[in-house]
Amino acid sequence: MTKVTTDHTEKDLGGLIERVRAGEEILIARGDEPMNPGASLVPIREIKEPRKPGTMKGKLNLPDAFFFEPLPEDELKLWSGEGDDRS
């Protein structure tokens, strides 16, 4: 992984993007030290084909009760902030 400074990134972002498109990973640093939390430029995988809506239809079998039954009282209290022991 190549390390470049934020100054270099500002001056040559287009060139860095071309290097990343060629497969290189680039770590962006302030001076000699990587930022924490850090920043980097990495290639993303090529999208082979567009996503198609509905491809999971019929593959998940969740009962209606999973979505439509009321939550248990203790869980409802947690959602409303009651019964939360954290202070």
VMD Tcl script that draws the C-alpha trace (Angstrom):
set ca {
  {0.00 0.00 0.00}
  {1.36 3.39 -1.00}
  {1.24 6.26 1.51}
  {0.65 9.85 0.33}
  {0.10 13.08 2.23}
  {-3.09 15.10 2.27}
  {-1.21 17.85 0.37}
  {-0.29 15.39 -2.40}
  {-3.89 14.17 -2.47}
  {-5.18 17.71 -2.97}
  {-2.70 18.38 -5.78}
  {-3.05 15.09 -7.68}
  {-6.40 13.49 -6.87}
  {-7.01 12.66 -10.53}
  {-3.67 10.84 -10.80}
  {-4.30 8.97 -7.56}
  {-7.71 7.86 -8.80}
  {-6.12 6.48 -11.97}
  {-3.61 4.52 -9.86}
  {-6.45 3.12 -7.76}
  {-8.38 2.18 -10.91}
  {-5.28 0.19 -11.89}
  {-5.57 -1.77 -8.63}
  {-3.30 0.14 -6.24}
  {-4.37 0.91 -2.65}
  {-3.36 4.32 -1.30}
  {-3.23 5.37 2.36}
  {-3.72 9.09 3.00}
  {-1.58 10.51 5.81}
  {-0.92 13.83 7.50}
  {2.81 14.26 7.22}
  {4.47 10.96 8.15}
  {1.62 9.69 10.34}
  {-1.53 7.95 9.10}
  {-4.71 9.68 10.25}
  {-6.69 7.99 13.01}
  {-9.38 7.25 12.05}
  {-7.67 6.86 8.73}
  {-8.51 7.50 5.12}
  {-7.57 5.52 2.06}
  {-8.36 5.12 -1.58}
  {-9.08 1.54 -2.60}
  {-10.45 0.01 -5.78}
  {-13.99 -1.32 -5.64}
  {-14.97 -4.52 -7.30}
  {-16.34 -4.27 -10.79}
  {-20.10 -4.56 -11.00}
  {-20.71 -7.38 -13.45}
  {-24.41 -6.79 -14.02}
  {-27.04 -4.46 -12.62}
  {-29.05 -5.60 -9.62}
  {-32.52 -6.89 -10.42}
  {-35.40 -6.20 -8.02}
  {-37.29 -9.28 -6.89}
  {-34.49 -11.83 -7.17}
  {-35.08 -12.96 -3.56}
  {-38.85 -13.34 -4.00}
  {-40.00 -16.65 -2.56}
  {-36.61 -17.46 -1.03}
  {-37.40 -16.13 2.46}
  {-40.21 -17.68 4.46}
  {-41.03 -15.34 7.33}
  {-44.42 -15.68 9.01}
  {-46.65 -12.59 9.15}
  {-46.36 -12.74 12.95}
  {-42.71 -11.81 12.55}
  {-43.78 -8.35 11.38}
  {-47.28 -7.80 12.71}
  {-47.42 -9.18 16.26}
  {-46.90 -6.60 19.02}
  {-43.54 -6.58 20.76}
  {-43.31 -8.00 24.28}
  {-43.85 -5.39 27.00}
  {-40.21 -5.49 28.23}
  {-38.91 -4.82 24.72}
  {-41.37 -1.96 24.19}
  {-40.06 -0.37 27.37}
  {-36.50 -0.56 26.05}
  {-37.54 1.12 22.78}
  {-39.17 3.97 24.72}
  {-36.14 4.37 27.01}
  {-37.83 2.90 30.06}
  {-36.05 0.10 31.86}
  {-32.70 1.11 30.38}
  {-30.09 0.65 33.12}
  {-27.47 2.80 31.34}
  {-27.14 6.25 32.85}
}
mol new
graphics top color blue
foreach p $ca { graphics top sphere $p radius 0.5 }
foreach p [lrange $ca 0 end-1] q [lrange $ca 1 end] { graphics top cylinder $p $q radius 0.2 }
display resetview
